[in-house]
Amino acid sequence: MPDDPVRNPKDIVREGYDRISYSYRDDAGTASDRYEEWLAQLTPLLEDGDPVLDIGCGCGVPATKLLAQRFLVTGVDLSAVQVERARRLVPAARFLCEDITLVGFEEHSFSAIVCLFTLIHIPLDEQPAIIRKLGLWLRPGGYLLATVGTKAWTGIDENWHGAPMYWSHTERQTYLRWLEESGFKVLWDRFIPEGTGGHTLVLARSATESVSI
Ligand SMILES: C[S@@+](CC[C@H](N)C(=O)[O-])C[C@H]1O[C@@H](n2cnc3c(N)ncnc32)[C@H](O)[C@@H]1O
């Protein structure tokens, strides 16, 4: 293959998670005990059997698996290895191996959307459009539980869990503005520390009336 100095961010992320899937998360979902508490902020707001979308579901544990205990879950992930594992580990959910920026769902398809540690792998200039689409895919008054950035940074770590990985995010305030501009009401947000930095966890509610984009 010819050397290509301009690497496509989506290829870096896809190939990265294909390679590091198991070192990032084992089949038991170990080292992810915070998920239960985060999802507990959302699940009491939903009815049993509600349709829920998990964007960047990874290998399905623990988040998709926890959600699938009560809801009809659709997981979407870019990485074929992650999706193959998710299908095995969470047989109760359905999974699509797709780039979320290219997927289409009917308007008002979901009661809730969960997007944990995924938006930050998508080039920043694509993120406002995805946030607007999430607002359309949710039924009016549906909920979004997402992690977004805290500080602005775009770049590549050449050795993250053993493979190159790409991130792109901006500061918390911009995400909150993008959400509000897309018709969401931000119910709360909080800082989630990780290493020397961290993320912003947000719970937002979609407009109770349809918003056009
Ligand atoms: C850090 S992992 C998080 C997995 C899971 N949400 C969790 O918190 O355990 C990020 C996941 O997002 C997926 N991802 C990144 N960009 C994506 C995109 N454009 N479309 C779909 N999935 C994507 C990656 O393949 C990876 O599995």
Ligand as a Chemical Component Dictionary entry (heavy atoms), coordinates in Angstrom:
data_LIG
# 
_chem_comp.id                   LIG 
_chem_comp.type                 NON-POLYMER 
_chem_comp.pdbx_formal_charge   0 
_chem_comp.three_letter_code    LIG 
# 
loop_
_chem_comp_atom.comp_id 
_chem_comp_atom.atom_id 
_chem_comp_atom.alt_atom_id 
_chem_comp_atom.type_symbol 
_chem_comp_atom.charge 
_chem_comp_atom.model_Cartn_x 
_chem_comp_atom.model_Cartn_y 
_chem_comp_atom.model_Cartn_z 
_chem_comp_atom.pdbx_ordinal 
LIG C1  C1  C 0  -14.156 4.764 23.728 1  
LIG S1  S1  S 1  -15.154 3.602 22.888 2  
LIG C2  C2  C 0  -16.633 3.673 23.889 3  
LIG C3  C3  C 0  -17.472 2.434 23.804 4  
LIG C4  C4  C 0  -18.732 2.483 24.677 5  
LIG N1  N1  N 0  -19.591 3.596 24.336 6  
LIG C5  C5  C 0  -18.338 2.585 26.113 7  
LIG O1  O1  O 0  -18.374 3.692 26.664 8  
LIG O2  O2  O -1 -17.977 1.555 26.700 9  
LIG C6  C6  C 0  -15.658 4.523 21.459 10 
LIG C7  C7  C 0  -16.392 3.690 20.439 11 
LIG O3  O3  O 0  -16.956 4.573 19.449 12 
LIG C8  C8  C 0  -16.826 3.982 18.186 13 
LIG N2  N2  N 0  -16.881 5.040 17.167 14 
LIG C9  C9  C 0  -15.990 6.035 16.978 15 
LIG N3  N3  N 0  -16.346 6.796 15.935 16 
LIG C10 C10 C 0  -17.518 6.289 15.481 17 
LIG C11 C11 C 0  -18.395 6.628 14.404 18 
LIG N4  N4  N 0  -18.117 7.650 13.570 19 
LIG N5  N5  N 0  -19.509 5.878 14.211 20 
LIG C12 C12 C 0  -19.771 4.825 15.017 21 
LIG N6  N6  N 0  -18.969 4.453 16.053 22 
LIG C13 C13 C 0  -17.857 5.167 16.272 23 
LIG C14 C14 C 0  -15.488 3.267 18.259 24 
LIG O4  O4  O 0  -15.360 2.261 17.269 25 
LIG C15 C15 C 0  -15.488 2.723 19.684 26 
LIG O5  O5  O 0  -16.005 1.417 19.760 27 
# 
loop_
_chem_comp_bond.comp_id 
_chem_comp_bond.atom_id_1 
_chem_comp_bond.atom_id_2 
_chem_comp_bond.value_order 
_chem_comp_bond.pdbx_ordinal 
LIG C1  S1  SING 1  
LIG S1  C2  SING 2  
LIG S1  C6  SING 3  
LIG C2  C3  SING 4  
LIG C3  C4  SING 5  
LIG C4  N1  SING 6  
LIG C4  C5  SING 7  
LIG C5  O1  DOUB 8  
LIG C5  O2  SING 9  
LIG C6  C7  SING 10 
LIG C7  O3  SING 11 
LIG C7  C15 SING 12 
LIG O3  C8  SING 13 
LIG C8  N2  SING 14 
LIG C8  C14 SING 15 
LIG N2  C9  SING 16 
LIG N2  C13 SING 17 
LIG C9  N3  DOUB 18 
LIG N3  C10 SING 19 
LIG C10 C11 SING 20 
LIG C10 C13 DOUB 21 
LIG C11 N4  SING 22 
LIG C11 N5  DOUB 23 
LIG N5  C12 SING 24 
LIG C12 N6  DOUB 25 
LIG N6  C13 SING 26 
LIG C14 O4  SING 27 
LIG C14 C15 SING 28 
LIG C15 O5  SING 29 
# 
